[in-house]
Amino acid sequence: MAELHITSATNPRLRSVAALRRRRVREEEGLTVVDGYDELLLAVDSGVVPRTLLHCPELMLDAAGQGELVDRVRALGATTIRCGRAAFEKVAYREGPDGFLAVVPAAGVALADLSLPPDPLVVLVEGLEKPGNLGSVLRSADAAGVAAVVAADPVTDWGNPNVVRASKGTVFSVPVAAAPLPEVLAWLRDNGIRLVATTPDTELLHTDADLTGPVAVAVGTEKTGLSDAALAAADARVRIPMAGAVNSLNAGVSAAVVLFEAVRQRST
């Protein structure tokens, strides 16, 4: 099939892509957008098969080299659309786009469909609102090799394009799921996974806790932390030592600190 060309910013084909800015549309269609070469490359390397790719050679940093990704996505069966600069910038999410934007299936599976290895290391995030925080958690989870990231009572959906961008595409490389907190706690129990809650209101340091075996590290919002229900269900509560004036870190940093302590313990 011949590649389509769009030069007008008012082309009706762009409307369906722009509509994915809205969460309701993303959830109804099960789709989201990946904005950026690096993010799309990681998604494709992780097995994502795009439905549509909009590309703009005029905006690419290396049109000759990066054009190979266009060919690769087309070979997967995606519709590719070459856009003029005005048309592409009409639908791009980021400021200073780099000429790649793809419509892909949204990340996430049901809790029951998560495939866990022996002695899994899991991250539980509760009530996170900011896509940047969620993206930061995902990047740390990917780097630490976690088995899954589970969102309890999520405010932000996995398909939020800002989550995709903040995670650098790792939302597609790390298995993710979302469910209400009671379902998540039941799933942890059913799989024999201990819950380790991060909170400043405990004496146990994260370096003194046992983070080996099947463990889920739980982080909450920077403002309120984990809920009483999550703390009550925890097998252990740990804190990160703080020498400054504040008593907590944001969710992304907290998750990274505890996760890499778990990696250290597991490696020894």
N, C-alpha and C positions, 0 to 999 in steps of 0.2 A: 504494500500500500504506500502510495506517495506521501511524503511528509507534507503536513499542512504549514502554511505560512500566514501569520497574523501581524499586521502592522498597525491596525487601528486599536486605540485603547478602549473603544466602545464596542468591540466585537462581542456578540452575544456568547460566544464560547467561553469567554473569560468570566462570565457571571457565575457559572457553576463552580469555578475554582474559587472565586472570591467568596461565595456563599459558605465555604468551609471555615471561614473566620468565626462562624457562629457554632457554639457547642451543640445546640439542638440539631443542626444539620449534620454535623460530624457524627453524632450518635445515631441519627436515623439512617445515615448512609454507611456507617462503619468505615469512614474514610477520614484522612487528614492530609496535610501538606507538609512536605519536607523542603525547606528553603535553604539552599546552599550546597555547594559541591561536596565539601567534606562530609556533611551530614548525610547526603544522598549516597555517597560512596560507601560509608559505613553501613547504611541501611541495606544496600544491595549486597554487600559482602556478608551481611547477616541473614540473607535469604529472602529479603523483602522483594516482591515483584510489583513494580509501579504499574498503575493503570494508565497514567498520562504523564508525559514529561514536557514541560515548557522550557525552552532554552533560548538564550540570547547571546550569540557569539560576541556581540559588541561589548557586553559587560564581563565576559570571561577574562580571567587573569592570563590564561594560556589556552587560547581557543584551539590550537592545534593539538596540544596534549590532552586537554580536558574533553575534547570532542570524542575521545575514545569511550567515555562514559555514556555519551548519547547513543553511540552505536551499540554498546552493551545493553542498555535499557531497551532499545528498539528490538534487539535480538530476543529479549525476554517476552516480547509480544505487546509492549506498551505502545500507545499512540504517542508520537513525538510531534511537537509543534514548535516551529522556529518563529520566534517573536521579534518584532522590532523593539527598540528600547522603550518607547512610550507604552506600548502594550504590555511588556513584561513588568515594568515598574508599577503599572496599574494593579497588578495582583500580588506582587512580591510583598512579603511580610516585613523583611528587614530593611533598615536604611542601608544604602550602599549595597544592593544585591549583587551577587557574583554571576548571575546568568543561568542558574539552575533552580527549578521549582518543580516538584513532582507531586502528583496525587497518588497516595498509597493507602493500603488498608491500615486502619488504626491499630496501634499496639495494644496488647492486653488479652488475657484469656480468663476463663473462670478459675476460681481457686482449685476446684477439683481437677482441673486439667493441667495444673502445674506438675511438671516431672522433676522430682527431687533426687539428687544423688545421695549416697550414704553420708551421714553426718553433715547435713546441709547447713550452710551459713546463710541466713535470710535477713533482710531488712524490712522492718515494719514502720511505715510512716503514718501518723495519725493526724488527719485534719489539716494537712498542709495547704496553704492558700496560694503562695507565690510560686509561679512556674519556675523562677530562677532557683529557688530552694530545692524544688523537686528535681530539676535538671542537675543540680549539684550533687544531690544524693545519688542519682543514677550514674553519674560519672565516677563517683567514688566506688559504687557497687560494682561497676564494670571493672575498674582497676583492681579491686580486691577479689574478684572472681566469685561473687556471691551467686547463690543458686536462684534467688528470686527477690524482687522488691514488691511488697504487698502494701497497698494503700487502704487504710481503714477509714471509712467515712470521708472519702476524698472530697475536697472542694474544687480542685482542679483535675480535669480529665487527662488521661495519658495522651490523648490526641491533640491537646492544645499545642498549636504550632510553636508557641514560646517554650513549652517543655521540650519539644523536639530540638529546638535550637539550643536551649540552655544545656541540654544533655549531650550536645554534639552528636546526636544520633544514637546514643547508647540506649535510648528507650527501646530500640529495636534489637540490641545485642544482649540485653538482660531480660529474662522472663519477668513479666509484670502482670499483676492482677489487682482487682479492687473489690471490696465488699464491706458491708457494715461490720463494725467492731465485733459484735457477738459471733458472727460467722467466722471472722478471722481467728478469734480466740479458740473457737471449737476446732477449726482446721489445724491450729498449732497443737492442740491436745491430741487430736486424732493421729497426727504424724510424729508424736513424741518429741516435739521441738520445745526446748525451754525458752521462756521469754525473759530477756534482760532489758529492763527499762532504764533509760537515761533520765536522770533528774538531779538537781542540785541538793535535794532534801534527803541525803543519805550520807553515811560515813564511808561506805565501801567505794574505793577507787576502782576505776575501770581496769587498771593494771593488776589489781588484786583479785578480780573476779575470774571464775573459770569460764572461758569463752571457747572451749573446745567442745567437740560433739555437736549434736543438732541444736543450734542456737538461733534465735531471732533477736536482733538488736532493734529496739524500738526508740524512735525519736518523735517528738511532738513539735508544736509550733513554738517559735521563739517567744511569743508573748505569754502563752499560758502553759506550755509544755504538754505533757501527756495528760489525758483525762484521768479522773479518779478510778474509773473502771479499768483502764489499761494498767494503771499502777497496782491496783488491787490484784490483778490477774498475774502480775509478774512473779517469776521465780526468784529473781534477784533485781535489786535496784543499784545502779552504779552512777558515780559522778566523775566528771573530768576535773582535776584540780585547777583552780583558777587563782592566779596571783594578783590580778588587777582589781579594778573597781566594780566590774560587772560580774554576775554570778552564772552566766550562761553564754553559750555560743549559738550561732544559728544552726538550723537543722542539718544543712549540708556539711558544715565543719564538724559538728558533733558526731554525725554518722561516720565521717572519714576517720576521726581520731579513734573511735571505738572499733571500727572495722579493721583498721590496720593493726591494732593491738590483738584482735582475734587472729589475723593472719600471722602475726609474730608467734603467738602461742601455738597455733596449729603447725607452723613450720618447724617448731622445736620438739 
